[in-house]
């Protein structure tokens, strides 16, 4: 995530918030207005009294702020039997109702130890991650149960933050509070809401694999490394968003907040059970501004919309290729894919699909063959052959056969720091798979079953595979004429081949072949594993379970 490093001094306390409030809360987390002391006529609060009231109001708001210190380690998706080195990072978070702490997912990603420190308190409490939302970059934390009863309670003196009930207007004042780089104490930056937009939350090498655009608040207050997960307050002290990204490079003063609506949807999903992610946009569409293209699809001159170029067969909505999407939930779609957010504010139509809670129906009006068709169905996540998030829909599984290392192609492989030397090969494979279906490698199996993309990443040197050193980074097509649908199926097919027979691996992109003796593969397995310090020929969980596939015919 690109971030800017800039030292930002604390603002003078009396000027931080435009309104003054009493430090006493009313039990709901909201702060009642301060009572002004009458000095002559009219009643005013001046000098030191005003400064004290402002400082007290800020202290009450800051009591929800939490420093999040994380130790983490991530799996190596290029060599899946290994883990990367341990690392540490810091982020921000804030207390919300229910005894929970909200922060960014990327702050606690792959965490093995979480420590929480309240503002103004030196003690660290052990924390635990309750829920993760990688697609919305949010995570929910709690104080570990072992910490309760040991000295002062974490919750002493803590006032939960209060959510703003509306989307802030442009030019609204915001104050971002957190523990950014450049110091060890709290930092406050001030700015305004400069834009409300629809943005892809996923960044980096796998940004293409997002579910769709989500609402985002762009602000001009400084957001640096360490601000992630911290709250942004509006002038009345309520939270309008969570800091999560900033734009570096030539751009200056551009930071992004996750708005309240996205946060509340995440919390509602967690409260309803295990978080399963936001709904995917079930189609891709292009602008419909060309006159010839409009006539080809019989679109009247007074009608606007976008032309569907790809549609998922797994979506219950029923949108088809060549449909023209005219409106979503009654909001008219422009020829450029924009819809009205508020008066004179346009954003992408995608936020209408991704910004809903699971199970909530979506109504779409399309023009199909010149006729208007009304569609309505709840949206959901779509099955993908290219998994997106470690620990959710993919894990670092592998199978080694005769020194050939097979893994499942997935987004974490692109993001793995060890993949930098292989990016060209991986991207060629990804682009090939994306070109075949939507969303990135949607479906692929019979009866809606999702077939995995199996990839040969490495050939571990051994006498039996000598001469095949140039065949790495290929997609496996068949083993002895049969197409394996998963790593587990590949392992079972290999075990089913009798001794004395051959294993014939055929790969896509030209039909490259590797032929190995099944008996030699089994006999050499212990030596290959010992030589390369690999604990097992398969990752945990792949040796059993599932239906046994039919044994492939041995290669003659």
LOROVO-775024 format. One line per 5 residues: number of its first residue (from 1); for each residue x, y, z of C-alpha. Coordinates in steps of 0.25 Angstrom, whole numbers. Last residue first. Example, Ala and Ser with C-alpha at 12.3 -4.5 7.8 and 13.67 -1.06 7.14 Angstrom:
<nodes>
2 = 55 -4 29 ~ 49 -18 31 .
</nodes>
This chain:
<nodes>
556 = 6 -189 -90 ~ 1 -178 -80 ~ -7 -184 -69 ~ -22 -182 -70 ~ -26 -173 -59 .
551 = -32 -179 -47 ~ -46 -174 -44 ~ -46 -163 -34 ~ -48 -166 -19 ~ -58 -157 -13 .
546 = -54 -147 -4 ~ -46 -148 9 ~ -31 -153 11 ~ -17 -149 6 ~ -20 -134 4 .
541 = -22 -129 18 ~ -8 -126 22 ~ 1 -123 10 ~ 6 -134 1 ~ 20 -140 -1 .
536 = 23 -138 13 ~ 33 -131 22 ~ 42 -124 11 ~ 56 -122 15 ~ 61 -122 0 .
531 = 69 -135 1 ~ 60 -142 11 ~ 48 -140 2 ~ 55 -145 -11 ~ 61 -157 -3 .
526 = 47 -161 2 ~ 40 -159 -11 ~ 50 -167 -19 ~ 43 -181 -18 ~ 29 -175 -21 .
521 = 34 -167 -33 ~ 42 -179 -38 ~ 30 -188 -38 ~ 21 -178 -45 ~ 31 -176 -56 .
516 = 31 -162 -61 ~ 26 -155 -74 ~ 26 -140 -75 ~ 18 -134 -87 ~ 17 -120 -93 .
511 = 3 -118 -100 ~ 6 -105 -106 ~ 1 -95 -95 ~ -6 -106 -87 ~ 1 -117 -80 .
506 = 1 -132 -81 ~ 6 -141 -70 ~ 8 -156 -74 ~ 11 -165 -62 ~ 16 -178 -66 .
501 = 12 -192 -61 ~ 21 -202 -54 ~ 14 -200 -41 ~ -1 -197 -42 ~ -7 -183 -44 .
496 = -17 -181 -33 ~ -7 -173 -24 ~ -5 -163 -35 ~ -20 -161 -37 ~ -22 -159 -22 .
491 = -11 -148 -22 ~ -18 -141 -34 ~ -32 -142 -28 ~ -27 -135 -16 ~ -20 -124 -24 .
486 = -33 -122 -31 ~ -41 -125 -43 ~ -31 -134 -49 ~ -33 -136 -65 ~ -31 -150 -69 .
481 = -23 -154 -81 ~ -11 -160 -73 ~ -11 -148 -64 ~ -17 -136 -72 ~ -16 -121 -73 .
476 = -6 -116 -63 ~ -3 -101 -65 ~ 11 -98 -67 ~ 21 -91 -58 ~ 33 -101 -59 .
471 = 36 -109 -72 ~ 50 -105 -74 ~ 57 -114 -65 ~ 51 -127 -71 ~ 64 -134 -75 .
466 = 66 -141 -62 ~ 53 -145 -55 ~ 57 -159 -50 ~ 71 -155 -46 ~ 65 -144 -36 .
461 = 65 -129 -37 ~ 52 -122 -31 ~ 44 -118 -42 ~ 37 -105 -39 ~ 24 -97 -41 .
456 = 14 -107 -48 ~ 1 -101 -47 ~ -13 -107 -44 ~ -25 -98 -47 ~ -36 -103 -39 .
451 = -49 -107 -44 ~ -62 -101 -38 ~ -74 -110 -38 ~ -86 -103 -45 ~ -92 -116 -51 .
446 = -79 -119 -58 ~ -67 -111 -55 ~ -61 -98 -60 ~ -68 -88 -50 ~ -63 -74 -51 .
441 = -48 -72 -55 ~ -47 -57 -52 ~ -62 -54 -52 ~ -63 -57 -63 ~ -57 -68 -73 .
436 = -46 -71 -82 ~ -39 -58 -83 ~ -37 -58 -68 ~ -30 -71 -69 ~ -20 -67 -80 .
431 = -17 -54 -72 ~ -14 -62 -60 ~ -4 -71 -67 ~ 3 -59 -74 ~ 3 -52 -60 .
426 = 10 -64 -53 ~ 21 -65 -64 ~ 24 -50 -64 ~ 23 -49 -48 ~ 33 -61 -46 .
421 = 45 -53 -40 ~ 35 -45 -32 ~ 28 -58 -26 ~ 36 -58 -14 ~ 29 -46 -8 .
416 = 16 -54 -9 ~ 5 -45 -15 ~ 3 -52 -28 ~ 3 -66 -20 ~ -7 -60 -11 .
411 = -16 -58 -23 ~ -17 -73 -26 ~ -12 -84 -36 ~ -13 -97 -28 ~ 0 -104 -26 .
406 = 8 -115 -32 ~ 23 -118 -30 ~ 29 -129 -39 ~ 40 -136 -31 ~ 34 -150 -35 .
401 = 21 -145 -30 ~ 20 -134 -20 ~ 6 -129 -16 ~ 3 -115 -10 ~ -6 -107 -2 .
396 = -4 -93 3 ~ -18 -89 6 ~ -30 -83 -2 ~ -44 -78 0 ~ -43 -71 14 .
391 = -30 -74 20 ~ -22 -67 9 ~ -31 -58 1 ~ -34 -58 -14 ~ -36 -72 -20 .
386 = -35 -73 -35 ~ -45 -84 -40 ~ -56 -75 -34 ~ -70 -77 -28 ~ -78 -65 -28 .
381 = -81 -57 -15 ~ -96 -54 -13 ~ -107 -46 -19 ~ -122 -46 -16 ~ -131 -47 -28 .
376 = -139 -38 -37 ~ -140 -36 -52 ~ -149 -27 -60 ~ -149 -29 -75 ~ -151 -17 -85 .
371 = -151 -22 -99 ~ -142 -17 -110 ~ -135 -31 -111 ~ -132 -30 -96 ~ -133 -16 -89 .
366 = -130 -18 -74 ~ -137 -14 -61 ~ -129 -19 -49 ~ -135 -21 -35 ~ -126 -26 -24 .
361 = -131 -34 -12 ~ -124 -33 2 ~ -119 -47 5 ~ -105 -42 9 ~ -104 -28 13 .
356 = -103 -18 2 ~ -92 -9 -3 ~ -86 -18 -13 ~ -98 -16 -23 ~ -102 -2 -22 .
351 = -87 2 -21 ~ -85 -4 -35 ~ -93 7 -42 ~ -81 16 -42 ~ -82 29 -35 .
346 = -90 42 -39 ~ -92 54 -29 ~ -101 66 -34 ~ -112 62 -24 ~ -108 50 -17 .
341 = -102 36 -21 ~ -107 38 -35 ~ -103 26 -44 ~ -91 25 -54 ~ -88 14 -64 .
336 = -84 23 -75 ~ -97 22 -82 ~ -104 26 -69 ~ -111 16 -60 ~ -124 21 -55 .
331 = -127 17 -40 ~ -139 9 -38 ~ -132 -2 -31 ~ -122 -3 -42 ~ -126 3 -56 .
326 = -124 2 -71 ~ -115 -10 -72 ~ -114 -13 -86 ~ -113 -29 -88 ~ -103 -33 -98 .
321 = -98 -44 -89 ~ -109 -49 -79 ~ -113 -44 -66 ~ -120 -55 -58 ~ -120 -50 -44 .
316 = -117 -64 -38 ~ -103 -62 -42 ~ -95 -75 -45 ~ -95 -73 -60 ~ -87 -61 -58 .
311 = -89 -50 -68 ~ -79 -44 -78 ~ -81 -32 -88 ~ -93 -26 -82 ~ -96 -12 -89 .
306 = -98 0 -80 ~ -110 9 -79 ~ -117 21 -85 ~ -130 23 -92 ~ -135 35 -99 .
301 = -129 31 -112 ~ -135 17 -112 ~ -126 5 -111 ~ -128 -5 -122 ~ -115 -13 -119 .
296 = -109 -10 -132 ~ -114 4 -131 ~ -107 7 -118 ~ -94 1 -124 ~ -95 10 -136 .
291 = -97 22 -128 ~ -85 20 -118 ~ -88 24 -104 ~ -91 10 -98 ~ -80 9 -88 .
286 = -76 -6 -85 ~ -81 -16 -75 ~ -76 -27 -67 ~ -86 -36 -59 ~ -89 -43 -46 .
281 = -84 -31 -37 ~ -79 -40 -25 ~ -86 -39 -12 ~ -78 -36 1 ~ -71 -46 9 .
276 = -74 -58 17 ~ -74 -53 31 ~ -77 -64 41 ~ -90 -62 48 ~ -101 -51 48 .
271 = -93 -41 57 ~ -82 -42 47 ~ -91 -38 35 ~ -96 -27 43 ~ -82 -22 46 .
266 = -78 -22 32 ~ -91 -15 27 ~ -88 -5 38 ~ -74 -2 33 ~ -78 -1 19 .
261 = -89 9 23 ~ -79 17 32 ~ -69 20 20 ~ -56 14 18 ~ -47 26 18 .
256 = -36 30 7 ~ -25 39 7 ~ -20 49 -4 ~ -12 61 1 ~ -1 60 -9 .
251 = -1 52 -22 ~ 13 51 -29 ~ 15 37 -22 ~ 6 33 -11 ~ -9 32 -10 .
246 = -13 28 4 ~ -21 16 9 ~ -29 11 21 ~ -34 21 30 ~ -48 18 36 .
241 = -60 26 34 ~ -70 36 38 ~ -69 34 53 ~ -76 44 62 ~ -70 55 70 .
236 = -80 66 65 ~ -69 72 55 ~ -67 59 48 ~ -57 49 53 ~ -48 39 45 .
231 = -45 27 53 ~ -32 19 52 ~ -30 6 45 ~ -18 10 37 ~ -12 22 43 .
226 = 1 14 45 ~ 6 17 31 ~ 2 31 27 ~ -12 38 25 ~ -11 53 24 .
221 = -24 60 23 ~ -28 63 9 ~ -40 54 9 ~ -46 44 -1 ~ -58 36 4 .
216 = -60 22 -2 ~ -72 14 -7 ~ -69 0 -12 ~ -65 -5 -25 ~ -66 -19 -29 .
211 = -63 -33 -24 ~ -48 -30 -26 ~ -39 -40 -34 ~ -32 -29 -43 ~ -25 -23 -31 .
206 = -17 -36 -30 ~ -3 -30 -31 ~ -5 -19 -22 ~ -18 -12 -17 ~ -32 -17 -13 .
201 = -42 -6 -9 ~ -46 -4 -23 ~ -53 10 -22 ~ -67 17 -23 ~ -66 32 -20 .
196 = -69 42 -10 ~ -59 54 -12 ~ -52 65 -4 ~ -56 62 10 ~ -49 72 18 .
191 = -36 72 26 ~ -30 71 40 ~ -18 62 45 ~ -17 57 59 ~ -6 49 64 .
186 = -5 41 77 ~ 9 37 82 ~ 20 29 77 ~ 26 37 66 ~ 28 38 51 .
181 = 19 27 47 ~ 5 28 49 ~ -2 26 63 ~ -17 30 60 ~ -27 41 59 .
176 = -32 47 46 ~ -41 59 48 ~ -51 62 37 ~ -58 76 33 ~ -69 74 22 .
171 = -65 80 9 ~ -74 70 2 ~ -85 65 10 ~ -83 54 20 ~ -91 41 18 .
166 = -101 40 29 ~ -103 33 43 ~ -89 36 48 ~ -85 25 57 ~ -82 27 72 .
161 = -68 23 78 ~ -68 15 91 ~ -64 22 103 ~ -53 16 111 ~ -49 20 125 .
156 = -48 6 130 ~ -50 -4 118 ~ -36 -10 118 ~ -39 -15 133 ~ -28 -11 143 .
151 = -21 -23 149 ~ -22 -37 143 ~ -36 -41 144 ~ -38 -40 129 ~ -25 -43 121 .
146 = -28 -58 119 ~ -41 -54 111 ~ -33 -47 100 ~ -37 -33 98 ~ -46 -33 85 .
141 = -43 -30 71 ~ -52 -28 58 ~ -45 -27 45 ~ -47 -18 33 ~ -41 -17 19 .
136 = -55 -18 12 ~ -51 -30 3 ~ -41 -35 14 ~ -53 -36 25 ~ -47 -43 37 .
131 = -54 -46 50 ~ -51 -48 65 ~ -36 -46 65 ~ -31 -47 79 ~ -24 -37 87 .
126 = -13 -37 99 ~ -13 -24 107 ~ -2 -15 107 ~ 1 -5 118 ~ 6 9 115 .
121 = -8 16 116 ~ -10 30 110 ~ -18 24 98 ~ -21 10 100 ~ -11 -1 97 .
116 = -14 -14 90 ~ -5 -25 86 ~ -7 -36 76 ~ 1 -48 73 ~ 0 -58 62 .
111 = -5 -49 52 ~ -6 -53 37 ~ -14 -40 34 ~ -15 -32 46 ~ -13 -18 40 .
106 = -17 -22 26 ~ -31 -25 32 ~ -32 -11 37 ~ -37 -7 51 ~ -50 -9 60 .
101 = -49 -12 74 ~ -60 -19 82 ~ -67 -18 96 ~ -81 -17 90 ~ -80 -3 85 .
96 = -68 2 78 ~ -54 3 82 ~ -44 9 72 ~ -32 4 64 ~ -18 8 60 .
91 = -7 1 53 ~ 7 -5 57 ~ 15 -15 50 ~ 24 -27 53 ~ 30 -38 45 .
86 = 33 -53 46 ~ 40 -59 34 ~ 32 -66 23 ~ 27 -80 25 ~ 30 -92 17 .
81 = 23 -105 12 ~ 16 -96 2 ~ 29 -92 -6 ~ 23 -82 -16 ~ 11 -79 -6 .
76 = 20 -76 5 ~ 11 -75 17 ~ 10 -62 25 ~ 16 -58 39 ~ 11 -48 48 .
71 = 14 -39 61 ~ 4 -28 63 ~ 3 -16 71 ~ -10 -9 71 ~ -11 5 77 .
66 = -25 8 82 ~ -34 20 81 ~ -47 20 89 ~ -42 30 100 ~ -39 40 89 .
61 = -54 45 88 ~ -54 47 103 ~ -41 54 103 ~ -45 63 91 ~ -57 68 99 .
56 = -49 70 111 ~ -39 78 103 ~ -50 87 97 ~ -56 89 110 ~ -42 93 116 .
51 = -39 102 105 ~ -52 109 106 ~ -50 111 121 ~ -36 117 118 ~ -41 128 109 .
46 = -56 130 108 ~ -69 123 109 ~ -81 132 105 ~ -95 136 110 ~ -100 148 103 .
41 = -100 157 112 ~ -91 157 124 ~ -83 145 126 ~ -92 133 126 ~ -85 120 127 .
36 = -88 111 115 ~ -94 97 118 ~ -87 87 109 ~ -95 79 99 ~ -97 65 102 .
31 = -87 54 97 ~ -92 42 91 ~ -87 28 96 ~ -101 24 100 ~ -98 25 115 .
26 = -100 40 115 ~ -85 43 113 ~ -78 53 122 ~ -67 61 116 ~ -76 72 112 .
21 = -76 77 98 ~ -71 89 90 ~ -73 90 75 ~ -63 93 64 ~ -54 82 68 .
16 = -39 83 68 ~ -37 98 70 ~ -36 99 85 ~ -26 87 85 ~ -16 93 75 .
11 = -13 83 64 ~ -3 72 66 ~ 9 73 57 ~ 9 65 44 ~ 22 59 40 .
6 = 21 53 26 ~ 23 39 21 ~ 14 36 9 ~ 8 23 7 ~ 7 13 -4 .
1 = 0 0 0 .
</nodes>
